[in-house]
Amino acid sequence: MKISLKQLEVFIAVAKEGNMSRAAINIHLSQPACSMALAELENSLEGSLFDRKGKQLILNDRGRLLLPRAMTVISEVREISDVLASNEEKIMGHLIVGASTTIGNYLLPQIVGNFINTHQKTKISLQIGNTQQIIEKLLRFDIDLGMIEGNCNVNEIEVIPWRIDKLLIVASSRHSLAKKRKIKLQDLLDTRWILRESGSGTREKFEEAIGYKIEPFLELEQTEAIKQAVQAGLGISCLSEITVSEALKSKKLIELKTPFLKLTREFYILRHKEKYHTMLLGNFITHCSNF
């Protein structure tokens, strides 16, 4: 059996794109060259790696088994090449990090900037989505690392506790609940809520704490849009303390005290158990843990 690095690179590109034409563009090869490389790989392995549906190529069981191993081989070869090219063991390479909204917008820019300033031969791409979207990207190997604010109970994923976050229930100073000295659970259930979409870690933790599935008055995907709607008096919301700290200082929002609710949660770092642990990946996880 003879397998080349080019064949594995083509296989990985096709697995990610699901289409030969897009895969060819991404790895700067002609479509016939990609098709030939994939055919040679499948011949060497004595069986197909994809199910064909028109122009779409979908990984079959054999392909899903090969994908993490192929990615490990390519990662190891690139790491060897980087180290030898520099004649010293430096942290370098490209990392794709997926983060849920709160982490990606409010924590990671500073963390990534600090890391790149320290390790100037690295590149970090950031993809932002809700918790469920990040988990799905990690399972498909679309990202190297995930950072989420919700729960993850997937066998293929290693979950590393990272840091504690506090959620706050916030309102406009003009809201009727802002004038109440003592807020009860029923008050919260009777008011209008502006919340993140289903699949959001913030939404999941809030509904877990309050003990009810809330039917929101408004459902928005962006924290900044929620803050603006709450400031306008359209309803109240539950958001991470790190996202509303400036608005609280400027009195654009106020915190509604709810000591009867447990509104702390943990941020997590996620790593696919079958993903090769490069020097760059390991150092970035350490950097995040120490930041």
C-alpha positions in Angstrom: 0.0 0.0 0.0 1.4 3.4 -1.0 -0.3 6.6 0.2 1.1 10.1 -0.5 0.7 13.3 1.5 -1.0 14.9 -1.6 -3.6 12.1 -1.6 -4.3 12.7 2.1 -4.5 16.5 1.6 -7.0 16.0 -1.2 -9.1 13.6 0.9 -9.2 16.1 3.8 -10.2 19.0 1.5 -12.9 17.0 -0.1 -14.2 15.8 3.3 -14.4 19.4 4.5 -16.0 20.9 1.4 -18.2 17.9 0.3 -17.4 18.9 -3.3 -14.5 18.3 -5.6 -14.5 21.7 -7.3 -14.4 23.7 -4.0 -11.7 21.3 -2.6 -9.5 21.8 -5.7 -9.7 25.6 -5.3 -8.9 25.5 -1.6 -5.7 23.4 -2.1 -4.7 25.1 -5.4 -4.9 22.0 -7.6 -6.9 21.4 -10.8 -10.1 19.4 -10.4 -8.8 16.5 -12.6 -5.6 16.3 -10.4 -7.8 16.2 -7.2 -10.1 13.5 -8.7 -7.1 11.4 -9.7 -5.5 11.7 -6.2 -8.7 10.7 -4.5 -9.2 7.8 -6.9 -5.7 6.6 -6.3 -6.2 6.8 -2.5 -9.4 4.8 -2.6 -7.8 2.2 -4.9 -4.9 1.9 -2.4 -7.3 1.4 0.5 -9.4 -1.0 -1.6 -12.7 0.8 -1.1 -14.6 4.1 -1.4 -14.3 6.8 1.3 -17.4 8.8 0.2 -21.0 8.3 -0.8 -21.6 10.1 -4.1 -24.9 12.1 -4.5 -24.6 14.0 -7.7 -21.7 16.5 -7.3 -21.8 16.1 -3.5 -19.4 13.8 -1.7 -20.4 12.6 1.8 -18.0 10.8 4.1 -19.0 7.1 4.6 -18.0 5.0 7.6 -14.6 4.3 6.2 -14.0 7.9 5.4 -15.0 9.1 8.9 -12.6 6.5 10.3 -9.8 7.8 8.2 -10.3 11.6 8.6 -8.8 12.2 12.1 -5.9 9.9 11.3 -5.2 11.7 8.0 -5.4 15.1 9.7 -2.9 13.9 12.3 -0.4 12.8 9.7 -0.6 16.1 7.9 -0.4 18.1 11.1 2.7 16.1 12.2 4.4 16.6 8.9 3.7 20.4 8.9 5.0 20.7 12.5 8.3 18.9 11.5 8.6 21.1 8.5 8.1 24.3 10.5 10.5 23.3 13.2 13.3 22.3 10.8 12.8 25.3 8.6 13.4 27.7 11.5 16.4 25.6 12.8 14.9 25.8 16.3 11.9 24.7 18.2 9.5 27.7 18.0 5.8 27.9 18.3 4.4 28.5 14.8 1.6 27.5 12.5 -2.1 28.2 11.9 -4.8 27.4 14.5 -8.6 27.7 13.8 -10.5 28.4 17.1 -14.3 28.2 17.4 -15.9 30.2 20.2 -19.4 30.8 21.4 -20.6 34.3 21.2 -19.7 35.7 24.6 -16.2 34.2 24.6 -15.5 35.0 21.0 -16.6 38.7 21.2 -15.6 39.7 24.7 -12.7 37.5 25.9 -10.8 36.0 22.9 -9.7 39.1 21.0 -7.4 40.1 23.9 -6.2 36.6 24.6 -5.5 35.9 20.9 -3.8 39.3 20.5 -1.5 38.6 23.4 -0.6 35.1 22.2 0.2 36.3 18.7 2.4 39.2 20.0 4.3 36.6 22.0 4.5 34.0 19.2 4.8 36.1 16.1 5.1 33.2 13.7 1.5 32.0 14.5 -1.8 32.8 12.9 -5.1 32.2 14.7 -8.4 32.3 12.8 -11.6 32.8 15.0 -15.0 31.4 14.1 -17.9 32.5 16.3 -21.3 30.7 16.7 -23.5 29.5 19.5 -22.5 26.5 21.7 -24.2 23.9 19.6 -22.7 25.2 16.4 -19.2 25.1 17.9 -19.6 21.5 19.0 -20.8 20.5 15.5 -17.8 22.3 13.9 -15.4 20.4 16.2 -17.0 17.1 15.5 -16.6 17.8 11.7 -12.9 18.8 12.3 -13.7 22.3 10.8 -12.0 23.8 13.8 -9.0 22.8 15.9 -10.3 23.9 19.3 -13.7 24.9 20.7 -14.4 27.4 23.6 -18.0 27.4 24.8 -20.3 28.7 27.6 -22.8 25.9 27.6 -22.8 22.1 28.3 -21.1 19.5 26.1 -21.8 15.8 26.6 -20.3 14.3 23.5 -18.1 11.2 23.9 -15.7 12.2 21.1 -14.9 15.5 22.8 -12.6 16.2 25.7 -14.1 18.9 27.9 -11.6 21.1 29.9 -13.1 23.4 32.6 -11.7 26.9 32.0 -13.1 29.8 34.0 -16.2 30.8 36.0 -18.6 33.3 34.5 -21.5 35.2 36.2 -24.8 35.9 34.6 -26.9 38.9 35.5 -30.5 39.8 34.9 -30.6 43.3 33.5 -33.2 45.9 32.7 -33.6 49.5 31.8 -33.8 51.9 34.8 -37.3 52.7 33.4 -38.6 49.2 33.7 -41.3 48.5 36.3 -39.1 45.8 38.0 -36.3 48.3 38.4 -38.5 50.0 41.0 -39.3 46.9 43.0 -37.4 46.5 46.3 -37.7 42.7 46.3 -38.2 40.7 43.1 -39.8 37.3 43.2 -39.7 34.4 40.7 -43.3 35.1 39.6 -42.3 38.7 38.7 -39.7 37.2 36.3 -42.2 34.8 34.8 -44.8 37.6 34.3 -42.5 40.0 32.4 -41.3 40.2 28.8 -37.9 38.6 28.0 -35.4 39.3 25.3 -33.1 36.3 25.0 -30.5 34.6 22.8 -31.6 31.9 20.3 -32.0 28.2 21.3 -28.6 26.5 21.2 -27.0 29.5 23.0 -25.1 28.6 26.2 -26.4 31.8 27.9 -30.0 30.8 27.1 -29.5 27.2 28.2 -28.0 28.2 31.6 -30.6 30.9 32.3 -33.5 28.5 31.6 -31.8 25.8 33.7 -31.5 28.3 36.6 -35.1 29.7 36.4 -36.5 26.2 36.0 -38.8 27.0 33.1 -38.7 27.2 29.3 -39.2 30.9 28.5 -41.2 32.0 25.5 -39.3 35.3 24.7 -40.9 38.5 23.5 -37.8 38.9 21.3 -35.2 36.3 20.3 -31.9 37.7 19.0 -28.6 36.2 18.0 -26.4 39.1 18.9 -25.7 40.2 22.5 -25.3 43.9 21.5 -28.7 43.8 19.9 -30.2 42.4 23.1 -28.6 45.1 25.1 -30.0 47.8 22.9 -33.5 46.3 23.1 -33.3 46.1 26.9 -32.0 49.7 27.1 -35.0 50.8 25.0 -37.3 49.2 27.6 -38.7 46.4 25.4 -38.1 43.8 28.1 -35.4 42.3 30.4 -32.6 39.8 29.7 -30.0 37.5 31.2 -26.5 38.2 30.0 -22.9 37.5 31.0 -21.4 40.1 33.4 -18.5 40.6 31.0 -20.9 41.8 28.3 -22.8 44.4 30.3 -20.1 45.8 32.7 -19.7 49.0 30.7 -23.5 49.5 30.4 -23.9 49.0 34.1 -21.2 51.6 34.9 -22.9 54.1 32.7 -26.3 53.3 34.1 -27.7 52.4 30.7 -28.7 49.1 32.3 -29.3 48.1 35.9 -28.9 44.7 37.5 -32.1 43.1 39.0 -31.1 41.3 42.2 -32.2 37.7 42.1 -30.4 35.9 45.0 -32.9 33.0 44.6 -31.3 32.1 41.3 -28.0 30.4 40.8 -26.6 32.3 37.8 -22.9 31.2 37.7 -21.6 28.9 35.0 -18.3 27.6 33.7 -16.6 28.3 30.4 -15.0 25.2 28.8 -12.3 24.5 26.3 -13.1 21.6 23.9 -10.8 19.4 22.0 -11.6 16.4 19.8 -10.1 13.3 21.3 -8.9 12.1 17.9 -7.3 15.5 17.0 -3.5 15.6 16.9 -2.2 17.7 19.8 0.3 20.0 18.1 2.8 22.1 19.9 0.8 25.2 18.9 -2.5 23.8 20.1 -1.0 22.7 23.5 0.6 26.1 24.0 -2.5 28.0 23.1 -4.6 26.0 25.6 -2.0 26.7 28.3 -2.0 30.4 27.4 -5.8 30.6 27.7 -5.7 28.7 31.1 -3.1 31.1 32.5 -4.5 34.4 31.0 
